[in-house]
C-alpha cells in the first residue's frame, strides 16, 4: 500500500519533497542499484581466478561459510515475501560464490571436492524453500545463525590477508562493492523491511567489509610473503663490457713459447777422459 501511495505522490503528483515517500523512493533506487551491482560484483573475481589459474590468497573456508549464509538469507526473504529490491543480490552472489568455490578447487586439482560442493549446496538449499521440510520457526533460527556465520566468513579472509601480508587474488572491485552494498542495505532494510535480525546482520557485515577494504588499501603494493627459491646460476665466462664510444679488441691468450735448441757451433767439444794406462807424451824419453 505504501508503495502505491508513494508512487502516486512522487510520480503522478510530482511531490518530490514528501519526506516519507522520498525516503522510500531513495531506498527503492538504492535497492535496485544493489541488485544490478550484485549480478556482476563477483565477475572481476572470477576473471582474476581464470587468468591466474590459481586461487592463491582466497579463503576457501570463508567462501563456504558466506555461501551458506547467503542461501539461508535468500530462503528467509523469499518465504516472508519481502520486496525483491531488498534481497535480490543474494541470488546472484550465491551463484557466483558457487562458481568461485568450484574454480578454487579445480585449480587445486580437487575436482571431486568441487562436485561435492555443488551437491552439498543443492542438498542444503532445497529443504529451506519448502515449508513442509523446514518450518518457519526453524528457518527463523537458521536466519539468526546465519548472521554470525556470515560474519565468520569474513574473518578467515581477513586473517589470510594479514598472514600473507597481501590480498593475493582478491578483487578490489568486489571488496569495495561489498562495502558500498552492505552500507546501502542498512538503509534499505531499515526503510522497507524493518527486521532487526536482518538489519543488525547488515550492520556487522558492513563493519567487516570495511576492514577488508582497509586491508586492500594497506596491502595495495605489497607482495605475498612467500619464500622464493633462487634459480641456480650457471657459470658463464664474463664478457668485457663495451664503453660508449670506445671499441676494445678482445685479448688473445698468449701462446706458450717453445724452447729453442742450444747453439752447438760455439760450444767446445767435450774432452774425452784419459785412460790411466797410457803415459803422457811429456813423460816419454827422446829417441837418440
C-alpha positions in Angstrom: 0.0 0.0 0.0 2.8 2.4 0.9 4.4 1.7 -2.5 1.3 2.6 -4.5 0.7 5.7 -2.4 4.2 7.0 -2.8 4.2 6.2 -6.5 1.1 8.5 -6.8 2.8 11.2 -4.6 6.2 11.2 -6.4 5.3 10.3 -10.0 1.7 11.5 -10.5 1.6 14.5 -8.2 5.4 15.3 -8.5 5.6 15.9 -4.8 9.3 15.1 -4.5 9.7 16.7 -1.1 7.3 14.4 0.7 9.6 13.0 3.5 8.3 9.5 3.8 7.8 8.9 0.1 11.1 10.4 -0.7 12.9 8.1 1.8 11.1 5.1 0.3 11.9 6.2 -3.3 15.6 6.6 -2.4 15.5 3.1 -0.8 13.9 1.6 -3.9 16.5 3.2 -6.2 19.4 2.1 -3.9 17.9 -1.4 -3.7 17.6 -1.9 -7.4 21.1 -0.5 -7.9 22.5 -3.1 -5.4 20.7 -5.9 -7.2 22.2 -4.8 -10.5 25.7 -4.4 -9.0 25.3 -7.8 -7.2 24.7 -9.5 -10.5 28.3 -8.6 -11.6 30.0 -7.9 -8.3 32.0 -11.3 -8.4 32.7 -11.1 -12.1 36.1 -9.4 -11.6 37.0 -12.1 -9.0 36.1 -14.9 -11.4 38.2 -13.3 -14.2 41.2 -13.0 -11.9 40.9 -16.7 -11.0 40.6 -17.7 -14.6 43.5 -15.6 -15.7 45.8 -16.6 -12.9 44.7 -20.2 -12.9 45.2 -20.1 -9.1 43.1 -19.4 -6.0 46.1 -18.2 -4.0 45.2 -15.7 -1.3 41.5 -16.7 -1.3 40.0 -18.4 1.8 38.1 -21.5 0.8 36.5 -21.7 4.3 35.4 -18.1 4.1 33.6 -18.6 0.7 31.9 -21.8 2.0 30.5 -20.0 5.1 29.5 -17.0 3.1 27.6 -19.1 0.6 25.7 -21.0 3.3 24.8 -17.7 5.0 23.5 -16.2 1.7 21.4 -19.2 0.9 19.7 -19.1 4.3 19.1 -15.4 4.0 17.7 -15.9 0.5 15.2 -18.6 1.7 14.2 -16.4 4.6 13.4 -13.4 2.4 11.6 -15.4 -0.2 9.3 -17.2 2.3 8.5 -13.9 4.1 7.7 -12.3 0.7 9.9 -9.3 1.3 10.4 -6.9 -1.7 12.9 -8.3 -4.3 14.8 -5.0 -4.2 15.8 -5.8 -0.6 17.4 -9.1 -1.2 17.7 -9.7 -4.9 21.5 -9.5 -5.0 21.8 -12.6 -2.8 20.5 -14.7 -5.7 23.4 -13.6 -8.0 26.1 -13.6 -5.3 25.2 -17.1 -4.2 25.5 -18.4 -7.8 28.8 -16.5 -8.3 30.2 -17.8 -5.0 29.5 -21.4 -6.0 31.4 -20.8 -9.3 34.3 -19.4 -7.3 34.4 -22.4 -5.0 34.4 -24.7 -8.0 37.3 -22.8 -9.6 39.4 -22.7 -6.4 39.1 -26.5 -6.0 39.6 -27.1 -9.8 42.8 -25.2 -9.9 43.9 -27.0 -6.7 43.3 -30.3 -8.7 40.4 -31.3 -6.4 37.6 -31.7 -8.9 35.9 -34.4 -6.9 35.6 -31.9 -4.0 34.2 -29.4 -6.4 31.4 -31.7 -7.4 30.8 -32.4 -3.7 30.4 -28.7 -3.1 27.7 -28.4 -5.8 25.8 -31.4 -4.4 26.0 -30.1 -0.9 24.6 -26.7 -1.9 21.7 -28.3 -3.7 21.0 -30.6 -0.7 21.1 -27.6 1.7 19.0 -25.1 -0.4 16.1 -27.4 -1.4 14.6 -28.0 2.0 15.0 -24.4 3.1 12.5 -23.3 0.5 10.0 -26.0 1.3 7.5 -25.2 4.2 6.9 -28.9 4.8 10.6 -29.8 5.3 11.7 -26.8 7.3 9.1 -24.8 9.3 9.1 -21.1 9.6 10.2 -21.4 13.2 13.3 -23.4 12.3 14.0 -21.1 9.4 14.0 -18.1 11.7 16.5 -19.9 14.0 18.7 -20.6 11.0 18.5 -16.9 9.9 19.7 -15.9 13.4 22.6 -18.3 13.0 23.4 -17.0 9.5 24.4 -13.7 11.0 27.4 -15.0 12.9 28.0 -17.4 10.0 28.3 -14.5 7.5 30.5 -12.6 9.9 32.7 -15.7 10.4 33.0 -15.9 6.6 34.9 -12.6 6.6 37.3 -13.5 9.4 39.3 -16.2 7.5 39.9 -13.9 4.6 41.0 -11.1 7.0 43.4 -13.4 8.7 44.7 -14.8 5.4 45.4 -11.3 4.2 47.2 -10.5 7.5 49.2 -13.7 7.4 50.3 -13.3 3.8 50.9 -9.6 4.0 48.9 -9.3 0.8 45.4 -9.7 -0.6 46.5 -12.2 -3.2 43.9 -12.8 -5.9 41.3 -10.9 -4.0 39.5 -8.5 -6.3 39.4 -4.8 -5.2 36.2 -4.2 -7.2 34.5 -6.9 -5.3 35.7 -5.7 -1.9 34.7 -2.1 -2.4 31.3 -3.0 -3.9 30.6 -5.3 -1.0 31.3 -2.4 1.4 29.1 0.0 -0.5 26.3 -2.6 -0.9 26.3 -3.6 2.8 26.2 0.0 3.9 23.3 0.7 1.5 21.5 -2.4 2.7 21.5 -1.0 6.2 19.4 1.9 4.9 17.1 -0.1 2.7 16.4 -2.7 5.4 15.6 -0.1 7.9 13.3 1.7 5.5 11.4 -1.2 3.8 11.8 -4.3 5.9 12.4 -3.2 9.5 13.5 -6.6 10.5 16.0 -6.3 13.4 17.6 -9.6 12.7 18.5 -8.7 9.1 19.3 -5.1 10.0 22.0 -5.9 12.5 23.4 -8.6 10.2 24.0 -6.0 7.6 25.5 -3.6 10.2 28.0 -6.2 11.2 28.7 -7.2 7.6 29.4 -3.5 6.7 31.9 -3.3 9.6 33.9 -6.3 8.5 33.7 -5.3 4.8 35.3 -2.0 5.9 38.1 -4.0 7.5 38.7 -5.9 4.2 38.6 -2.6 2.3 41.2 -1.1 4.7 43.4 -4.2 4.1 43.0 -3.8 0.4 44.3 -0.2 0.6 47.1 -1.1 3.1 48.4 -4.0 1.1 47.9 -2.4 -2.3 51.5 -2.6 -3.4 52.6 -5.4 -1.1 53.6 -8.8 -2.4 52.8 -12.1 -0.6 55.3 -13.2 2.0 56.1 -16.5 0.3 59.7 -17.8 0.2 61.2 -17.7 -3.2 63.9 -20.2 -4.1 66.5 -18.7 -6.3 67.3 -20.4 -9.6 70.8 -21.9 -9.9 73.1 -19.5 -11.7 75.2 -21.1 -14.5 78.8 -20.1 -14.6 79.3 -18.3 -17.8 82.5 -16.5 -18.9 82.3 -12.9 -18.3 82.2 -10.8 -21.4 84.0 -7.5 -21.4 81.7 -4.5 -21.2 81.9 -2.0 -24.0 82.3 1.6 -23.1 80.3 4.0 -25.2 82.4 5.5 -28.0 85.4 3.1 -27.3 86.0 -0.1 -29.2 88.0 -2.6 -27.3 89.7 -5.5 -29.0 89.4 -8.9 -27.4 92.6 -10.0 -25.8 94.0 -13.1 -27.4 95.6 -15.5 -24.9 99.4 -15.8 -25.1 100.7 -19.0 -26.7 103.5 -20.6 -24.8 106.9 -20.2 -26.4 108.7 -23.4 -27.5 112.2 -23.7 -26.1 114.9 -23.1 -28.7 117.6 -25.7 -29.3 121.0 -24.7 -27.9 123.6 -23.4 -30.4 126.3 -26.2 -30.6 128.6 -24.3 -33.0 130.2 -22.2 -30.4 130.5 -24.8 -27.7 133.8 -26.5 -27.1 134.0 -30.3 -27.9 133.7 -32.4 -24.9 137.1 -33.7 -23.6 137.5 -37.4 -23.6 138.9 -38.7 -20.3 142.5 -40.0 -20.4 142.9 -43.6 -19.8 145.1 -44.4 -16.8 147.3 -47.0 -18.7 148.7 -44.7 -21.4 151.5 -42.4 -20.2 151.6 -38.9 -21.3 153.8 -37.5 -24.1 155.8 -35.4 -21.7 156.9 -38.4 -19.7 158.4 -40.3 -22.7 162.2 -40.1 -23.4 163.5 -38.7 -26.7 164.9 -41.1 -29.2 168.5 -40.7 -29.7 
